[in-house]
Amino acid sequence: MALMSADLDWQVEGGWQASIDAWRRTADGQRVQALLQERLAAGARIYPADPLRALRLTPLTSVRVVIVGQDPYHGPGQAEGLAFSVPAGQKLPPSLRNIFKELMRDLGQAPAMSGHLGDWARRGVLLLNTSLTVEDGQAGSHARKGWESLTDALIEATARDASPKVYLLWGAHAQAKAALIESAGGARHRVLQANHPSPLSATRGPTPFIGCGHFSAARDWLKTQGADLDWSLDSEH
């Protein structure tokens, strides 16, 4: 589904609102809102329909894992506001196929019924892209337009929160957030880094994604902190 109006529903419960409201008053926030209005008026198809869906499904107080993506999928019917996730019935994108491949290798987990990762989001896995919108067929078209200052603020909010968290930073774009996490959260969180799951880098050095063991490492570390993490995927909606 595509975005229908630049007049988004900016009200998000679960501890995120202060960050959103502060960002909307900034120059970046104004720039993004103007961009959406301008491009929609010009007839552009913008994905996803709800750019803030990751925040709606994963309240700040329930975040246990943060997975940082780049920008939404730019094909029709793919983007659904959750990093790496696609709706049930959609063909799995290559990066998501590699994520499932590593899940099977690392945890012995059977292939998922679909590419929808909503189960993870509802259990505390924040699936956050750094740019929250994209135009049809134009990868990265809304990158560096102002969204990043909001998503940095959201990542920083998770790191400031006292509950222990694991950050899965796959690829250079996500790994650039490591310093932000360390600055805001100190040593109370765990940061795991590997190559991006894209076929171009998933099996290459210096830290191949396939074989990284991040899913079991995150689960086991959180268990030492008194938190449970279930990586299974059962639902299709």
C-alpha positions in Angstrom: 0.0 0.0 0.0 1.1 3.5 -0.8 1.0 6.6 1.3 -2.3 8.4 0.5 -1.8 11.8 2.3 1.1 13.9 3.6 -1.1 14.6 6.6 0.2 11.6 8.5 -1.1 10.3 11.8 1.9 11.4 13.9 0.3 10.2 17.2 2.2 7.1 18.4 1.6 5.7 21.8 4.2 3.7 23.8 6.8 6.3 24.7 7.9 7.6 21.3 5.8 10.7 21.1 8.2 13.2 22.7 10.9 12.3 20.1 8.4 12.6 17.2 7.0 15.9 18.4 10.4 17.5 19.0 11.6 16.4 15.5 8.5 17.8 13.8 9.4 21.2 15.0 12.9 21.1 13.6 14.0 22.1 10.1 14.4 18.5 9.2 10.9 17.7 10.3 9.5 20.5 8.4 11.5 19.5 5.3 10.2 15.9 5.4 6.6 17.0 5.7 7.0 19.5 2.8 8.7 16.8 0.7 5.8 14.3 1.2 3.2 16.9 0.4 5.1 18.1 -2.7 5.8 14.7 -4.1 2.3 13.4 -3.5 0.9 16.5 -5.2 3.1 15.7 -8.2 1.6 12.2 -8.4 4.5 10.2 -6.9 3.7 6.8 -5.3 5.3 6.8 -1.9 5.8 3.7 0.3 4.8 2.6 2.9 1.2 3.6 3.8 2.2 4.0 7.4 5.8 5.2 7.9 5.6 4.9 11.7 4.3 1.4 11.8 7.4 0.0 13.5 6.8 2.4 16.4 3.1 1.4 16.7 3.9 -2.3 16.9 6.8 -1.9 19.3 6.4 0.5 22.3 9.6 1.9 23.6 9.2 0.1 26.9 9.0 -3.3 25.2 12.1 -2.9 23.0 14.6 -5.7 23.6 16.3 -5.8 20.2 16.9 -3.1 17.6 17.5 -4.1 13.9 18.5 -1.1 11.8 17.6 -1.1 8.1 18.2 1.5 5.5 15.2 2.6 3.5 11.8 0.9 2.7 11.4 -1.5 -0.2 10.6 0.4 -3.3 8.5 -2.2 -5.2 4.7 -2.3 -5.2 3.2 -4.1 -2.3 6.5 -4.7 -0.5 7.1 -2.0 2.1 5.0 -2.3 5.3 6.8 0.0 7.7 9.0 -2.7 9.2 12.7 -3.0 8.2 13.3 -6.1 6.1 9.7 -7.3 6.4 7.2 -7.8 3.5 3.4 -8.6 3.7 2.3 -12.2 3.6 2.1 -13.4 0.0 4.9 -11.3 -1.2 8.0 -12.9 -2.7 10.9 -12.8 -0.3 13.5 -10.1 -1.1 17.1 -11.4 -1.3 18.2 -9.9 2.0 15.2 -11.4 3.8 16.0 -14.8 2.3 19.4 -14.6 3.8 18.0 -13.6 7.2 15.9 -16.7 7.1 18.8 -18.8 6.0 20.8 -17.6 9.0 17.9 -18.3 11.3 17.9 -21.9 10.1 21.6 -22.3 10.4 21.9 -20.6 13.8 18.7 -21.8 15.5 17.6 -24.7 13.4 14.4 -22.8 12.8 12.1 -24.1 10.1 11.4 -21.7 7.2 8.8 -19.1 7.9 5.4 -19.2 6.3 5.8 -15.7 5.0 8.2 -12.7 5.0 6.0 -10.7 7.5 8.0 -10.0 10.7 5.2 -8.6 12.8 5.6 -11.4 15.3 9.1 -10.1 16.1 7.9 -6.5 16.3 5.1 -7.4 18.8 7.7 -9.2 21.0 10.0 -6.3 21.3 12.2 -6.3 18.1 12.2 -2.8 16.8 12.5 -3.1 13.0 13.5 0.5 12.2 14.7 1.8 8.8 16.8 5.0 9.0 14.7 6.6 6.2 11.0 6.0 6.6 9.7 6.6 3.1 10.7 5.9 -0.5 9.2 6.5 -4.0 8.1 3.7 -6.3 11.1 2.2 -8.1 13.6 4.7 -6.7 15.7 3.2 -4.0 17.1 5.8 -1.6 14.9 8.5 -3.0 14.0 10.0 0.4 17.4 9.3 2.0 19.2 12.3 3.4 16.1 14.4 3.2 15.6 14.7 7.0 14.2 11.4 8.2 17.6 10.3 9.6 17.5 12.9 12.4 14.2 11.4 13.6 15.4 7.8 13.5 18.7 8.8 15.2 16.6 10.3 18.0 14.5 7.1 18.2 17.6 4.9 18.4 19.1 7.3 21.0 15.8 7.0 23.0 16.1 3.2 23.0 19.7 3.4 24.2 18.9 5.9 27.0 16.2 3.5 28.3 17.5 1.5 31.2 16.3 -1.9 30.0 19.1 -4.0 28.4 18.9 -4.3 24.7 20.8 -5.9 21.8 21.5 -3.9 18.6 22.0 -5.9 15.4 23.9 -3.6 13.1 24.2 -5.3 9.6 26.3 -3.4 7.1 28.1 -0.1 7.1 25.0 2.0 7.1 23.7 0.4 10.3 27.1 0.2 11.9 27.4 4.0 11.7 24.9 4.1 14.6 27.2 2.2 17.0 28.8 5.4 18.3 25.3 6.9 18.9 24.2 3.9 20.9 27.4 3.8 22.9 27.2 7.5 23.7 23.5 7.3 24.8 23.6 3.9 26.5 27.1 3.3 27.8 28.0 -0.3 28.3 24.6 -1.6 29.5 23.5 -2.8 26.0 25.1 -5.3 23.6 26.0 -4.3 20.0 26.5 -7.0 17.4 27.9 -6.1 14.0 28.2 -8.1 10.7 27.9 -7.6 7.0 24.6 -6.7 5.5 22.4 -9.8 4.6 22.4 -8.7 0.9 23.7 -11.3 -1.5 26.5 -8.9 -2.4 28.0 -9.1 1.1 26.3 -11.9 3.2 29.1 -14.4 2.7 32.0 -12.0 2.4 34.5 -10.8 5.0 35.4 -9.3 7.2 32.3 -10.4 9.2 30.0 -12.5 6.9 26.3 -12.3 7.8 25.8 -16.0 7.1 27.5 -17.6 10.1 27.4 -14.5 12.4 25.2 -16.3 15.0 23.5 -13.0 16.0 20.1 -14.6 16.6 21.3 -17.1 19.2 23.8 -14.5 20.7 21.0 -12.0 21.2 18.7 -14.6 22.8 21.4 -15.9 25.1 22.7 -12.5 26.2 19.2 -11.3 27.0 18.5 -14.4 29.0 21.5 -13.4 31.2 19.7 -10.1 31.7 16.4 -11.7 32.7 14.6 -11.2 29.4 13.2 -13.8 27.0 13.5 -13.5 23.3 11.5 -15.8 20.8 12.7 -15.6 17.2 9.9 -17.9 15.9 7.6 -16.6 13.1 4.1 -18.0 13.1 1.6 -15.4 11.9 1.0 -14.3 8.3 -0.7 -10.9 9.1 
